[in-house]
Amino acid sequence: MEFPPKKTPGTCSRSHGLTEEADPRPEDGGDPRPLTRKEAARDLLVCFKTRGMRFELDVSRLMITAKLNHATQAVVLRGEGAGMRWCMVWETFRGENGPTVEPVLPIGQEWELSRRLLDVLELGQLEL
């Protein structure tokens, strides 16, 4: 089951139906209010559960690791306000300095991010 097409980036889907937008704030002139980090993370976790994935939270690093069987893939939120983006955290080979963080989607695109993560995790399970 797929949800409706993408929402406006950075809008809240508090009902977890992932189709409703946030109530407008009067000071915004009626525009939906931006998602907070906490709301975006919560929405992503709901998407994971819907798609049958497990997850692990690392609050100190603001990182969420999606899990499917033995495969894992981490994401983090980077940036501020309307510029917040979900980023993939790619582990590096030995000898390199730390993981690579790649921006992939703006905040508000949690359903699409969960789809992409599921694809990555399914690839990680292939036996070559």
N, C-alpha and C positions, 0 to 999 in steps of 0.2 A: 504494500500500500504506500503510495507516494502522497505527500502533502501538496497543497496548491503551489503554484510558482512562487519564486522568491519574494520575500517581503522587502519593504524599504530598509536598506542597511541601517542598523543601529536602532531599531525600534523594538519595544518590549513585547514578548509573547507570554505574559504572566499566566494565562489560563492553561498553558502547556498544550493547547490545541495547535499552537504554532501558526495560527492564522489571524489572530486578533492583534491589533496594534495598541500601543499604550495610550492612555488618556492624554489629550493635549494639555500642556501647561499654558495658562493665560498669557504669561510673559513671552511665549514663543509665537504668539499670533495663530495658535491652532495647530502648529506642527506637533507630531508625536515627540515625546521626550526621549532622549537617548537612553539606551540600556546602560545599566551599571555593570561593572565587572562581575558582581555577584549574580545578577540576573542572567547575564550571558552564560556564565559557567553553569548555573542551574538549568538553563534551557538546553545546553549541550549535554548535560548528564541525562536529562529526560530523553533526548534524541538517542543517546547511546542505549538506554534501557529499551526504547521502542525498537531499535534495530538488533537487540539481543547481545549487545556488547557489555562487558564489565568495565570498571574503571578504577583508577587510584588517584587520589588527590595529594598534591604536595603544596600545601597552602603557603609555606615559606617562600617557595619559588614561583607561586602562581601558575603551577603546571598541572595539567590533567593528562593522565596516561590511559589511553583506550586499550582494552585487552579483548582478544578473541582467541580462545584456546591458549596456545603458548606464544602467540604473536602479540607484540606491544608497539604502540606508537604514541609519543608524547606531543602535546600542543601547549602553547602558552599564549597569553594575551599581552600584546605590547602596544605602546602608544597611549595617548590620552584623548578624552572626549570623542569627537567624531572621527578622529584619526586612529582609533583603536582597531587593531587587526589581530586575527588569529594567526599564529605562526606554527609551522611544523618544526619539531626539534629532531634533527637528524643526527644520529650518533656517528662519530668519526672513527676512523681506523686508528689503531695504536700509533702512538708517536705524534699525533696531531693535537693541537690545543683545543680542548673542549668541543661540545657539539655545535653544529651549524643550525642557526635559527632562520627559517625562511618564511616571510610573510605570505599568506595564501588567500585569506578572505577577510572582509571587514566584519566587525561585530554586527550581529543581527542575522548572520548567515549560518547559524548553528546546524540547521537541518542539512544543508549542503556540505558543511564540514564533516558531519557525522557520516555522510555517504562516502566522501573521499577517504576518510579514515577507515571505513569498512573495506573499501577497495584495497587500501594499503595492507591491512591486516590479512585479508584473504590471499594476497600475493605472498605474504610472509609465510603462509602455510603450504605453499606449493613445494613439492619434493622434486628436486632437479637431479 
